[in-house]
């Protein structure tokens, strides 16, 4: 039986950016390099406050229309898309760009399962993109293990995906996959005006280009990296006992070393922001046991996560 599934969640929506200046316009605002974008390559990026705190994150894919015109399609959090559209529009000034909410016309599809790459003819390389069903499909630009994404005309999306051999999936199954891999989700694990990118894995998840020119929030982001200022990391935790609510303090003995962000529907796996000083044994391949409410937590270290050396985290 094929292990290739699709979801069309109402938690995701689409913004469109067109115009001759679209690449230059975004280049000064987002954390990744728009020079990487093409009909064959999607990217993941964030939009920050001037102080370098998280505001929005999104994937960007390029759709080439029948007449050869290209537009950027942004896979965004549906609940906060109006805020992102407003913030981007503030910087448009005289740039030759047009911004639009096209969520009524386009849908974001989440594609997961071991057979997704073979079913869609995609390599296990983040961001690789191809035309599909009057839209685009691309390997998740954050992490290939997450599967793929598609941006498709809303009215045709389910039919195209079903005809390609994918089956309707379960959001709880994808959520367990994402949480187990330790990948944060906007609206649940990332806090606007508070979260710091490098504490949430955005460097390893291909969201930050360190060679590009200036962008909003770059100074704090660069300082955090080059001065070794990362003190906490968002990591998956195995949960035993009653699943703690979001914001519940995580304790190492009598010391508060973090907080719960989100967990799976069955309460067995979650994400927690943890101080690195409590994770020395984990860095060395051992096990750490923590508490949150009445639950016991065991932090996990996905293979994509790069923790700083102990002296950098504590010094």
N, C-alpha and C positions, 0 to 999 in steps of 0.2 A: 504494500500500500504506500502510495506517495506521501512523503512528509513535506508538503509544501502548502502553506496556509496563508490566507489573506485576512486582514481586518480593514474596515473603513470607519475608523473611530471619529466620533463627533468632537473629540478633544483637539483635533488638528484641522487647520485651515490653510488657505493659500493667499499670498499677496503676490502681485505681479509688478515688475519694474521694467519699463521700456524706455527707449530713447538713446541717442548717440552717446550721452555722457554717463550711461548707467554704471559702467565699470569704475570710472574715475570718481563718481559720486559715492559709491559704496566703499571705495578703497580708503577714504579718509574717516570712515565711521565704524568699520567692523574689524574684528581681530584677525581674519584670514585674508589671503591675497587674492583679489579678484582676477589677477592674471592667470590663475590656475583654471578658471571657469571656461568651459567649452561644451558643445553638445555631447562630448565624450567624457566629461568630468564634472561631477558635482562636488561641492565643498560644504563643510560645517563651519559655523562661525558664531560669534557672540557680538552683541551690541551692549556697550558699557556706559556707566555714568562717567562724567569727566574725572571723577575720583577713582575710576577703575573698578567699580563694583558692578556686579551682574545686573542687567536689566532684561535682556531677551537672548534666546539662542534659537538657531534655525539652520536647516539645510537649504542650499541654493542649487537649483538645477537650471540648465539652459534648454529652452524649448525652441526649436527652429520651425517656424510656420511654413506652410506650403509655398509661400512667396519668397522664402529664404530669410525673412526677418527673424531676428532672435529676441527673446525676452527672458528675463530672469523670473523664475517661479520660486518663491520662498515658502517652505514647509514650516508653519509657525503654530504656536499654541493658540487655539481658537479663542479661548476666553480673554486673551490679552492682545488680540491682533489689532484692535482699534488703537490701543496705546502705542504699539510699535509703528503703525501707519502714521499716527500723529507726530511721533518723535522724528521719524525719517523725513516727513514732509517739512518739518521746521528747518531742515538743512538744505532744502532743494534750491532755494534762492533762484539764481538764473541758470542753473544747470538744465541741460536739455534732457530731462527725464520726466516720466509720468509714473505715478504710483497708484495702484488700485487694489481694492479688496475683491478678489475673484473667487472667493470661497463658494459662491452660489453656482459657479460654472465648473470649478475643478475640485476634486477630492484627493486627499492624501491617503494612500494605502500603505499599511505596514505588512511586510511579507516576511514570514519566518518559517523555519523548519530546515532539516538537513538537506532536503532536495531542492531548495529554492534556487541555488546557483545553477544547477543542471537544468531545471525546469525553464529558467528564464535566459539561459545562455550567458550568465554573468560570471566573471572570475571572482575569487575570494580576495579582492583588492578593493579597499575602501574608495568609494566615489566613482567607480567606473560606471558610465552611463550609456544607455542606448535608447533609441526611439521605440515606443511601445504603445499601441492602442490609441493613437492620436494624442499621446502624451509622452512621458519619459519614465523609465525605470532605472534605478541605480543601486549598486551595492551601498549599504549604509556607510556614509562617509566618516562616521565616528569609529566603527568597529565592524569588520566583516562578519564576526560571529553573531551579530544582531540580526543578520539577514539583509533585506533590501527594503527600499521604499519606492513608491511610484506616485506620480502626480498625473491624474487622468481626468478627462471630462466626466463630471459627476454622473451624468445619466448613463454612461457606458461602462463605468469602472468595473462593477461587479461582473458584468457579462464578459468583458475582456479577460479578467483574471480567471474566471471559471473556465473559459474556453482555452486558456493557456495551460490548464491542468492544476490550478490551485484550488483548495477547498476553503470554505468559510471557517475561520479559526475562532479561538476563544481568547478574549482579552486577558483573562487570568493566566493563561498559558504563556502568552508573550510577556506579561508582567513578571512572571517568575523567571523567565529567561533573562530579561533586562536586569532585574534585581540581583540575580545570581552572578551576572557579569560585572555588577557594580557600576552601571551606567546611570547617571541621574536623569530625571525627567522634569522638564519645566512644569510648574504648577504643583509639584509635589516635593521635590528634593532641592530645588534651587530657589533662593529667597531674593526677590528683587531688592536692590539697594543695599544688600547685605553680603550675599555670597561672593567669594573671591575665586576666580577661575581656577587657579592652580591648586586650590584645596579640593576642587570638585573634579579634577582629572582632565580639564580641557586641553592641557598640553598634549598628553598622550592620546587624547581622542581627536587629534588633528584639527583643533579649532583655532590654534594660534600660529601665525607665521612670524618667526623671529627676525626675518631678513627684510620684511616689507617696511615701507615708510611709516610715518606717524599715523595714528588713528586715535579716536577718542578713548581715553583711559589707558593709553599705552604706558605712560610713565610708571604708574603703580604696578602694572602687570610685569613690566621688565624688572623693576626693582625687586619685586617679590621673587622672581626667578634668580636673578644674578647675585642677590645678596643672601640667598638661602633663607628667606623669611617664611617659608611654608612651615607652619606649626601644627596644622591639622589636616586630615584627609577624610573624604567621604568614602566609606568602604562598606561592602556587603557584610552582613552579620547573620549567622544562623541563630534562630530564636527558639528557645525551649521554655514553655510556659505561656501564660497569657500575654498576647502581643501588646506591647506598650504603645500608647498613643503618640502621635507626632509631637515632638518637643519634650518628651520625657527625658530627664537627665540620665546619662550613662555613667555608672559608678565603677571605679576600680578600688575596691574596699570602701573607705570613707571619702575618697577623692572624686570630685566631679570632673570627668574627662571628656564629656561630649554630650550629644543628644541624638535621639531617634528622629529620622526624617520621614520615612515611609516604610510600609511592609506589604507583603503579598496578602491576597484575600484570605488565605488559610493561616496567616500569621506565623509562618515558619522561616521566612527569609525577609530581610529588610535592608535598609541603608541607614547608616549612622555616621555623623560627623564626629571624629575621634581625635584627641590629641595624640600626636606621634610619640610623645614621651612614654605613653602607656603601652606601646606596641613593639618594644625592643625584641621580645621573644618571637613575635610574628616575623620580624625582619630576618631572624636567624633560623627560620623554618620551624619554629615551635608553635605552641598554642597559647592564646590569651583568653582568659575567662572574665567576663564583665557582667554587671547587673543593670537592668533598667526596669524599674517597678518591681513586679514579681517575676520577671523573666530573666533567664540566663542567656547571655549573648556570647557567641564565639565569632570574633572577626575573621574574615576570609581575605586572602590576598590574590585577586585575579592576576593572570600572567601578564596582562598589559600594563598593570600599575607599577610605576617606579617610585618607590619611597626614597626620600633623601637619607643620607647617612645619619646615624643617631646623633652625632655631635652637631650636625647642621640643624636638626629638628629641635634640639634643646638649647643650643647656644645662641 
